[in-house]
Amino acid sequence: MRADFILSSPETATDYRIFVHDDPGREVRAPRPAVLFMDGDDQFAPAVVAYDQLRAAQVIEPLLLVGVGYGASYTQRGNRRGRDYTPVPHGDEPTSGGADAFLRFLTHTLWTELGRRHALDARLRGIAGHSLGSLLVLHALFQPRPFFTHHLASAPSVWWADRAILEQAAQLRSRQSTLPGRVVLSVGEEDTESMTGDLRLLEQQLADQPFTELEVISQRFAARNHYNVLPDAFAAGLTALFRAQASPPSSAASGPRSS
Protein backbone atom coordinates (compact mmCIF):
# COMPACT_ATOMS: atom_id res chain seq x y z
CA MET A 1 0.00 0.00 0.00
CA ARG A 2 1.34 3.41 -0.97
CA ALA A 3 1.57 6.17 1.63
CA ASP A 4 -0.48 9.32 1.07
CA PHE A 5 2.19 11.63 2.44
CA ILE A 6 5.41 11.74 4.45
CA LEU A 7 5.54 13.72 7.68
CA SER A 8 8.71 14.66 9.52
CA SER A 9 8.61 14.48 13.31
CA PRO A 10 10.60 16.98 15.37
CA GLU A 11 9.75 14.85 18.41
CA THR A 12 11.53 11.70 17.17
CA ALA A 13 13.68 13.00 14.28
CA THR A 14 11.98 10.47 11.99
CA ASP A 15 10.09 10.69 8.70
CA TYR A 16 6.80 8.76 8.90
CA ARG A 17 4.75 7.34 6.04
CA ILE A 18 1.13 8.31 6.59
CA PHE A 19 -1.68 6.27 5.03
CA VAL A 20 -5.21 7.71 4.86
CA HIS A 21 -8.48 5.96 4.03
CA ASP A 22 -11.86 7.64 3.72
CA ASP A 23 -15.20 6.21 2.62
CA PRO A 24 -15.04 5.39 -1.12
CA GLY A 25 -16.91 8.02 -3.10
CA ARG A 26 -17.55 10.10 -0.02
CA GLU A 27 -18.84 13.52 -1.05
CA VAL A 28 -20.17 15.08 2.14
CA ARG A 29 -17.10 16.14 4.07
CA ALA A 30 -18.72 16.46 7.48
CA PRO A 31 -16.36 16.15 10.45
CA ARG A 32 -15.75 12.52 11.45
CA PRO A 33 -13.58 10.81 14.01
CA ALA A 34 -10.06 9.81 13.04
CA VAL A 35 -8.54 6.51 14.17
CA LEU A 36 -4.75 6.13 14.09
CA PHE A 37 -3.45 2.61 13.35
CA MET A 38 0.04 1.63 14.37
CA ASP A 39 2.27 -0.52 12.12
CA GLY A 40 0.79 1.13 9.06
CA ASP A 41 3.20 -0.61 6.68
CA ASP A 42 1.91 -4.06 7.62
CA GLN A 43 -1.45 -3.69 9.34
CA PHE A 44 -3.27 -0.82 7.67
CA ALA A 45 -4.51 -2.94 4.74
CA PRO A 46 -6.53 -5.37 6.93
CA ALA A 47 -7.89 -2.41 8.88
CA VAL A 48 -9.16 -0.86 5.64
CA VAL A 49 -10.79 -4.13 4.56
CA ALA A 50 -12.54 -4.50 7.92
CA TYR A 51 -13.72 -0.89 7.87
CA ASP A 52 -15.08 -1.03 4.31
CA GLN A 53 -17.06 -4.18 5.11
CA LEU A 54 -18.55 -2.61 8.24
CA ARG A 55 -19.45 0.57 6.39
CA ALA A 56 -21.06 -1.36 3.53
CA ALA A 57 -23.25 -3.08 6.13
CA GLN A 58 -23.89 0.28 7.85
CA VAL A 59 -22.63 -1.16 11.12
CA ILE A 60 -20.38 1.75 12.10
CA GLU A 61 -20.30 5.49 11.66
CA PRO A 62 -18.02 7.13 9.03
CA LEU A 63 -14.42 7.34 10.17
CA LEU A 64 -11.13 8.61 8.84
CA LEU A 65 -8.59 5.78 9.08
CA VAL A 66 -4.94 6.81 9.37
CA GLY A 67 -2.01 4.41 9.28
CA VAL A 68 1.36 5.42 10.68
CA GLY A 69 4.32 3.62 9.12
CA TYR A 70 8.02 3.77 8.40
CA GLY A 71 8.35 2.67 4.79
CA ALA A 72 9.81 -0.56 6.21
CA SER A 73 8.20 -3.76 7.47
CA TYR A 74 8.65 -5.22 10.96
CA THR A 75 12.16 -6.59 10.70
CA GLN A 76 13.52 -4.26 8.03
CA ARG A 77 16.04 -1.55 8.66
CA GLY A 78 14.27 1.75 9.17
CA ASN A 79 11.36 0.33 11.14
CA ARG A 80 11.31 2.04 14.55
CA ARG A 81 8.42 0.24 16.28
CA GLY A 82 10.79 -1.15 18.92
CA ARG A 83 11.63 2.41 19.89
CA ASP A 84 8.32 4.18 19.32
CA TYR A 85 5.85 1.73 20.86
CA THR A 86 7.69 0.98 24.11
CA PRO A 87 7.13 3.14 27.22
CA VAL A 88 10.23 1.92 29.07
CA PRO A 89 13.56 0.46 27.90
CA HIS A 90 14.16 -3.28 27.63
CA GLY A 91 17.56 -4.90 27.33
CA ASP A 92 16.64 -6.87 24.20
CA GLU A 93 15.93 -3.65 22.29
CA PRO A 94 18.75 -1.08 22.70
CA THR A 95 16.73 1.84 21.28
CA SER A 96 13.53 1.08 23.20
CA GLY A 97 11.68 3.41 25.55
CA GLY A 98 10.66 6.15 23.13
CA ALA A 99 6.87 5.97 23.45
CA ASP A 100 6.48 9.38 25.11
CA ALA A 101 8.20 11.19 22.24
CA PHE A 102 6.24 9.21 19.67
CA LEU A 103 2.97 9.91 21.47
CA ARG A 104 3.77 13.62 21.34
CA PHE A 105 4.27 13.26 17.59
CA LEU A 106 0.87 11.59 17.21
CA THR A 107 -1.04 14.09 19.32
CA HIS A 108 0.69 17.25 18.16
CA THR A 109 2.49 17.14 14.82
CA LEU A 110 0.40 14.45 13.14
CA TRP A 111 -2.96 15.50 14.56
CA THR A 112 -2.37 19.10 13.57
CA GLU A 113 -1.52 18.02 10.02
CA LEU A 114 -4.59 15.80 9.81
CA GLY A 115 -6.76 18.69 10.97
CA ARG A 116 -5.29 20.85 8.25
CA ARG A 117 -6.10 18.27 5.59
CA HIS A 118 -9.41 16.85 6.83
CA ALA A 119 -12.52 17.83 8.80
CA LEU A 120 -12.12 15.97 12.10
CA ASP A 121 -14.61 15.41 14.90
CA ALA A 122 -12.61 16.65 17.88
CA ARG A 123 -14.92 14.91 20.37
CA LEU A 124 -13.90 11.38 19.32
CA ARG A 125 -10.26 10.45 18.78
CA GLY A 126 -9.21 6.86 18.21
CA ILE A 127 -5.97 4.87 18.35
CA ALA A 128 -5.54 1.20 17.43
CA GLY A 129 -2.76 -1.35 17.39
CA HIS A 130 -1.79 -5.00 17.59
CA SER A 131 0.92 -6.63 19.69
CA LEU A 132 3.65 -4.06 20.37
CA GLY A 133 1.43 -1.42 18.75
CA SER A 134 -1.20 -2.20 21.38
CA LEU A 135 1.33 -1.57 24.11
CA LEU A 136 1.53 1.97 22.75
CA VAL A 137 -2.28 2.12 22.78
CA LEU A 138 -2.32 1.20 26.48
CA HIS A 139 0.42 3.72 27.22
CA ALA A 140 -1.71 6.37 25.53
CA LEU A 141 -4.69 5.33 27.66
CA PHE A 142 -2.92 5.31 31.03
CA GLN A 143 -2.12 9.02 31.01
CA PRO A 144 -3.46 11.55 33.53
CA ARG A 145 -5.41 13.23 30.73
CA PRO A 146 -5.54 10.89 27.72
CA PHE A 147 -5.65 12.60 24.34
CA PHE A 148 -7.51 9.70 22.73
CA THR A 149 -11.05 8.76 23.70
CA HIS A 150 -11.36 5.38 21.95
CA HIS A 151 -8.66 2.69 22.22
CA LEU A 152 -8.40 -0.61 20.33
CA ALA A 153 -5.75 -2.92 21.79
CA SER A 154 -5.41 -6.27 20.00
CA ALA A 155 -3.12 -8.82 21.68
CA PRO A 156 -1.19 -6.17 23.59
CA SER A 157 2.40 -6.91 24.63
CA VAL A 158 1.68 -6.63 28.35
CA TRP A 159 4.82 -8.73 28.95
CA TRP A 160 7.16 -5.90 27.93
CA ALA A 161 9.76 -5.00 30.59
CA ASP A 162 8.34 -7.29 33.30
CA ARG A 163 4.77 -6.11 32.67
CA ALA A 164 5.64 -2.48 33.31
CA ILE A 165 2.32 -1.37 31.80
CA LEU A 166 0.47 -2.95 34.75
CA GLU A 167 2.51 -0.84 37.15
CA GLN A 168 1.85 2.24 35.02
CA ALA A 169 -1.89 1.62 35.28
CA ALA A 170 -1.66 0.96 39.03
CA GLN A 171 0.35 4.11 39.65
CA LEU A 172 -2.17 6.17 37.70
CA ARG A 173 -5.06 4.60 39.65
CA SER A 174 -3.34 5.49 42.93
CA ARG A 175 -3.34 9.15 41.89
CA GLN A 176 -6.76 9.43 40.27
CA SER A 177 -9.96 7.42 40.20
CA THR A 178 -11.48 8.81 36.99
CA LEU A 179 -10.31 8.04 33.45
CA PRO A 180 -12.86 8.94 30.76
CA GLY A 181 -12.69 6.75 27.68
CA ARG A 182 -13.37 3.39 26.07
CA VAL A 183 -10.94 0.54 25.48
CA VAL A 184 -11.29 -2.76 23.66
CA LEU A 185 -8.94 -5.50 24.90
CA SER A 186 -8.83 -8.54 22.63
CA VAL A 187 -6.78 -11.61 21.79
CA GLY A 188 -7.10 -14.83 19.79
CA GLU A 189 -7.83 -17.86 21.94
CA GLU A 190 -4.96 -19.74 20.27
CA ASP A 191 -2.37 -17.05 20.98
CA THR A 192 0.45 -17.94 23.37
CA GLU A 193 -0.19 -18.35 27.08
CA SER A 194 1.99 -15.32 27.67
CA MET A 195 -0.30 -13.13 25.57
CA THR A 196 -3.62 -14.54 26.78
CA GLY A 197 -2.53 -14.86 30.41
CA ASP A 198 -1.04 -11.39 30.61
CA LEU A 199 -4.17 -9.87 29.09
CA ARG A 200 -6.24 -11.59 31.78
CA LEU A 201 -3.97 -10.00 34.38
CA LEU A 202 -4.65 -6.56 32.92
CA GLU A 203 -8.39 -7.17 32.72
CA GLN A 204 -8.48 -8.43 36.31
CA GLN A 205 -6.50 -5.43 37.52
CA LEU A 206 -8.92 -3.05 35.82
CA ALA A 207 -11.84 -4.95 37.36
CA ASP A 208 -10.32 -4.95 40.86
CA GLN A 209 -9.17 -1.32 40.66
CA PRO A 210 -11.63 0.23 38.20
CA PHE A 211 -11.43 3.73 36.84
CA THR A 212 -14.65 5.70 36.92
CA GLU A 213 -15.85 6.56 33.38
CA LEU A 214 -13.56 4.02 31.69
CA GLU A 215 -15.52 1.43 29.71
CA VAL A 216 -13.56 -1.80 29.25
CA ILE A 217 -14.71 -4.18 26.51
CA SER A 218 -13.11 -7.64 26.42
CA GLN A 219 -13.15 -9.78 23.28
CA ARG A 220 -11.86 -13.28 22.48
CA PHE A 221 -11.64 -14.95 19.07
CA ALA A 222 -11.91 -18.71 18.68
CA ALA A 223 -9.49 -20.49 16.33
CA ARG A 224 -7.36 -17.36 16.03
CA ASN A 225 -3.72 -16.88 16.97
CA HIS A 226 -1.34 -13.94 17.11
CA TYR A 227 -0.93 -13.82 13.34
CA ASN A 228 -4.38 -14.45 11.85
CA VAL A 229 -6.52 -12.54 14.35
CA LEU A 230 -6.19 -9.08 12.80
CA PRO A 231 -9.28 -9.08 10.52
CA ASP A 232 -11.51 -10.20 13.40
CA ALA A 233 -9.87 -7.96 15.96
CA PHE A 234 -10.16 -4.84 13.82
CA ALA A 235 -13.74 -5.56 12.73
CA ALA A 236 -14.99 -6.38 16.22
CA GLY A 237 -13.02 -3.58 17.84
CA LEU A 238 -14.23 -0.89 15.47
CA THR A 239 -17.79 -2.17 15.87
CA ALA A 240 -17.63 -2.01 19.65
CA LEU A 241 -16.14 1.48 19.65
CA PHE A 242 -17.95 3.17 16.77
CA ARG A 243 -21.22 1.31 16.20
CA ALA A 244 -23.73 3.34 14.20
CA GLN A 245 -26.76 4.50 16.13
CA ALA A 246 -29.76 2.19 15.71
CA SER A 247 -27.49 -0.38 14.05
CA PRO A 248 -28.44 -4.03 14.63
CA PRO A 249 -25.95 -6.19 16.52
CA SER A 250 -23.12 -7.34 14.28
CA SER A 251 -21.66 -10.84 14.15
CA ALA A 252 -18.25 -9.18 13.81
CA ALA A 253 -18.11 -8.52 17.54
CA SER A 254 -17.62 -11.41 19.93
CA GLY A 255 -16.49 -12.11 23.44
CA PRO A 256 -17.39 -10.91 26.92
CA ARG A 257 -18.08 -7.28 27.61
CA SER A 258 -17.40 -5.50 30.87
CA SER A 259 -17.65 -1.91 31.95
C-alpha positions in Angstrom: 0.0 0.0 0.0 1.3 3.4 -1.0 1.6 6.2 1.6 -0.5 9.3 1.1 2.2 11.6 2.4 5.4 11.7 4.5 5.5 13.7 7.7 8.7 14.7 9.5 8.6 14.5 13.3 10.6 17.0 15.4 9.7 14.9 18.4 11.5 11.7 17.2 13.7 13.0 14.3 12.0 10.5 12.0 10.1 10.7 8.7 6.8 8.8 8.9 4.7 7.3 6.0 1.1 8.3 6.6 -1.7 6.3 5.0 -5.2 7.7 4.9 -8.5 6.0 4.0 -11.9 7.6 3.7 -15.2 6.2 2.6 -15.0 5.4 -1.1 -16.9 8.0 -3.1 -17.6 10.1 0.0 -18.8 13.5 -1.0 -20.2 15.1 2.1 -17.1 16.1 4.1 -18.7 16.5 7.5 -16.4 16.2 10.5 -15.8 12.5 11.4 -13.6 10.8 14.0 -10.1 9.8 13.0 -8.5 6.5 14.2 -4.8 6.1 14.1 -3.5 2.6 13.3 0.0 1.6 14.4 2.3 -0.5 12.1 0.8 1.1 9.1 3.2 -0.6 6.7 1.9 -4.1 7.6 -1.5 -3.7 9.3 -3.3 -0.8 7.7 -4.5 -2.9 4.7 -6.5 -5.4 6.9 -7.9 -2.4 8.9 -9.2 -0.9 5.6 -10.8 -4.1 4.6 -12.5 -4.5 7.9 -13.7 -0.9 7.9 -15.1 -1.0 4.3 -17.1 -4.2 5.1 -18.5 -2.6 8.2 -19.5 0.6 6.4 -21.1 -1.4 3.5 -23.3 -3.1 6.1 -23.9 0.3 7.8 -22.6 -1.2 11.1 -20.4 1.8 12.1 -20.3 5.5 11.7 -18.0 7.1 9.0 -14.4 7.3 10.2 -11.1 8.6 8.8 -8.6 5.8 9.1 -4.9 6.8 9.4 -2.0 4.4 9.3 1.4 5.4 10.7 4.3 3.6 9.1 8.0 3.8 8.4 8.3 2.7 4.8 9.8 -0.6 6.2 8.2 -3.8 7.5 8.6 -5.2 11.0 12.2 -6.6 10.7 13.5 -4.3 8.0 16.0 -1.6 8.7 14.3 1.7 9.2 11.4 0.3 11.1 11.3 2.0 14.5 8.4 0.2 16.3 10.8 -1.1 18.9 11.6 2.4 19.9 8.3 4.2 19.3 5.9 1.7 20.9 7.7 1.0 24.1 7.1 3.1 27.2 10.2 1.9 29.1 13.6 0.5 27.9 14.2 -3.3 27.6 17.6 -4.9 27.3 16.6 -6.9 24.2 15.9 -3.6 22.3 18.7 -1.1 22.7 16.7 1.8 21.3 13.5 1.1 23.2 11.7 3.4 25.6 10.7 6.2 23.1 6.9 6.0 23.5 6.5 9.4 25.1 8.2 11.2 22.2 6.2 9.2 19.7 3.0 9.9 21.5 3.8 13.6 21.3 4.3 13.3 17.6 0.9 11.6 17.2 -1.0 14.1 19.3 0.7 17.3 18.2 2.5 17.1 14.8 0.4 14.5 13.1 -3.0 15.5 14.6 -2.4 19.1 13.6 -1.5 18.0 10.0 -4.6 15.8 9.8 -6.8 18.7 11.0 -5.3 20.8 8.3 -6.1 18.3 5.6 -9.4 16.9 6.8 -12.5 17.8 8.8 -12.1 16.0 12.1 -14.6 15.4 14.9 -12.6 16.7 17.9 -14.9 14.9 20.4 -13.9 11.4 19.3 -10.3 10.5 18.8 -9.2 6.9 18.2 -6.0 4.9 18.4 -5.5 1.2 17.4 -2.8 -1.4 17.4 -1.8 -5.0 17.6 0.9 -6.6 19.7 3.6 -4.1 20.4 1.4 -1.4 18.7 -1.2 -2.2 21.4 1.3 -1.6 24.1 1.5 2.0 22.8 -2.3 2.1 22.8 -2.3 1.2 26.5 0.4 3.7 27.2 -1.7 6.4 25.5 -4.7 5.3 27.7 -2.9 5.3 31.0 -2.1 9.0 31.0 -3.5 11.6 33.5 -5.4 13.2 30.7 -5.5 10.9 27.7 -5.6 12.6 24.3 -7.5 9.7 22.7 -11.0 8.8 23.7 -11.4 5.4 21.9 -8.7 2.7 22.2 -8.4 -0.6 20.3 -5.8 -2.9 21.8 -5.4 -6.3 20.0 -3.1 -8.8 21.7 -1.2 -6.2 23.6 2.4 -6.9 24.6 1.7 -6.6 28.3 4.8 -8.7 28.9 7.2 -5.9 27.9 9.8 -5.0 30.6 8.3 -7.3 33.3 4.8 -6.1 32.7 5.6 -2.5 33.3 2.3 -1.4 31.8 0.5 -3.0 34.8 2.5 -0.8 37.1 1.9 2.2 35.0 -1.9 1.6 35.3 -1.7 1.0 39.0 0.4 4.1 39.7 -2.2 6.2 37.7 -5.1 4.6 39.6 -3.3 5.5 42.9 -3.3 9.1 41.9 -6.8 9.4 40.3 -10.0 7.4 40.2 -11.5 8.8 37.0 -10.3 8.0 33.5 -12.9 8.9 30.8 -12.7 6.8 27.7 -13.4 3.4 26.1 -10.9 0.5 25.5 -11.3 -2.8 23.7 -8.9 -5.5 24.9 -8.8 -8.5 22.6 -6.8 -11.6 21.8 -7.1 -14.8 19.8 -7.8 -17.9 21.9 -5.0 -19.7 20.3 -2.4 -17.0 21.0 0.5 -17.9 23.4 -0.2 -18.4 27.1 2.0 -15.3 27.7 -0.3 -13.1 25.6 -3.6 -14.5 26.8 -2.5 -14.9 30.4 -1.0 -11.4 30.6 -4.2 -9.9 29.1 -6.2 -11.6 31.8 -4.0 -10.0 34.4 -4.7 -6.6 32.9 -8.4 -7.2 32.7 -8.5 -8.4 36.3 -6.5 -5.4 37.5 -8.9 -3.1 35.8 -11.8 -5.0 37.4 -10.3 -4.9 40.9 -9.2 -1.3 40.7 -11.6 0.2 38.2 -11.4 3.7 36.8 -14.6 5.7 36.9 -15.8 6.6 33.4 -13.6 4.0 31.7 -15.5 1.4 29.7 -13.6 -1.8 29.3 -14.7 -4.2 26.5 -13.1 -7.6 26.4 -13.1 -9.8 23.3 -11.9 -13.3 22.5 -11.6 -14.9 19.1 -11.9 -18.7 18.7 -9.5 -20.5 16.3 -7.4 -17.4 16.0 -3.7 -16.9 17.0 -1.3 -13.9 17.1 -0.9 -13.8 13.3 -4.4 -14.4 11.9 -6.5 -12.5 14.3 -6.2 -9.1 12.8 -9.3 -9.1 10.5 -11.5 -10.2 13.4 -9.9 -8.0 16.0 -10.2 -4.8 13.8 -13.7 -5.6 12.7 -15.0 -6.4 16.2 -13.0 -3.6 17.8 -14.2 -0.9 15.5 -17.8 -2.2 15.9 -17.6 -2.0 19.7 -16.1 1.5 19.7 -18.0 3.2 16.8 -21.2 1.3 16.2 -23.7 3.3 14.2 -26.8 4.5 16.1 -29.8 2.2 15.7 -27.5 -0.4 14.0 -28.4 -4.0 14.6 -26.0 -6.2 16.5 -23.1 -7.3 14.3 -21.7 -10.8 14.2 -18.2 -9.2 13.8 -18.1 -8.5 17.5 -17.6 -11.4 19.9 -16.5 -12.1 23.4 -17.4 -10.9 26.9 -18.1 -7.3 27.6 -17.4 -5.5 30.9 -17.7 -1.9 31.9 
